[in-house]
Amino acid sequence: MRKLQKKLSIKYGKIAILTHFNPDGDAIGSTLGLSQIFTQMGHECSVIVPNDFPGFLKWLPGAEEIISLPGHEAKVAEIIEASDILFFVDFNDIRRMKEIREPVSRSSAHRVLIDHHPDPVVTADSVISDTSVSSTAELVYRFIVENGLKKYMNKDIAVCLFAGVMTDTGCFSYNSSSPETYKVVTELLRYNIDKDRIYYRIYDNFSCDRMRLLGYCLNERMECFPEYRTALIWLNREDQEKYHFRTGDSEGFVNYPLSIKGVRFSAFFIEKKDHVKVSFRSKGDFPVNTFSASHFNGGGHRNASGGESVESLEAVLEKFRGLLPEYREQLNDYED
């Protein structure tokens, strides 16, 4: 990891923190934790996201200050233009910022990348990249400590960072085998945060429609391929309309097939207005990030990744099914 010098954050006054399209718990927790550190230091700091984020994250401290691009294009462009430093948080490809790319391309601000995904292609003046950490939230905490900013830590910041670590590890079920991760979690717990309440507010915070949608998916939209140790779930736009789909309602759906005996590769496909969003999860050493990058314009981590396609949902599903025979040997080379 390359450490950002302390003088950089002191030198610049106005800071904008940007994250990726469809921000998840790690993206929101990391940006909020980082922004509150800078606010505590006296800087003028804004958090900008390309689109709305799930309701189960909107209780996090500071979330009400997040600016979502749709409907605020002029304001976002003004903030980015006036910023002295831009932080790119929890993504490694400029394309993941979607429409925010345009005002960013015009900015002359110093750019800092903080991310834990492999092979970053973002152009930045300072890069803090470490694939060994569980989450960007863990990396943000290390950044805070190593740059002498721990004195600005407080309970609200610890809550945000803990939420980021917890969600990006599936409640510590993957990407969480390093002892260093638990050292960071231990330090966050010292701020008297209520980890159980954080869990409840994120994972026990869904609507009745969402629960019915999950049941429908498992009953009507799940396909199992035991010969490939694989299962998939899919949702079209009609399904979403029927169950009054809201941003974040499908969070975690991709994980359910991994509970099936013998399944080590799970995929979730959801039809959007102009593309199909894809999520992958795996057990063992099957690299879903490589699979996603090779076939679905994506990337991520070995056991958790995503991608997308502009083809129809039917074509994407057919493509995925057709790819499985190529990976049969690799998928079966695993002991439960």
Secondary structure, 3 states (H helix, E strand, C coil): CCCCCHHHHHHCCEEEEECCCCCCHHHHHHHHHHHHHHHHHCCEEEEEECCCCCHHHCCCCCHHHCEECCCCHHHHHHHHHHCCEEEEECCCCHHHHHHHHHHHHHCCCEEEEEECCCCCCCCCCEEEECCCCCCHHHHHHHHHHHCCCHHHCCHHHHHHHHHHHHHHCCCCCCCCCCHHHHHHHHHHHCCCCCHHHHHHHHHCCCCHHHHHHHHHHHHHCEEEEHHHCEEEEEECHHHHHHCCCCCCCCCCHHHHHHHCCCCCEEEEEEECCCCEEEEEEECCCCCHHHHHHHHCCCEECCCEEEEEECCCHHHHHHHHHHHHHHHHHHHHCCCC
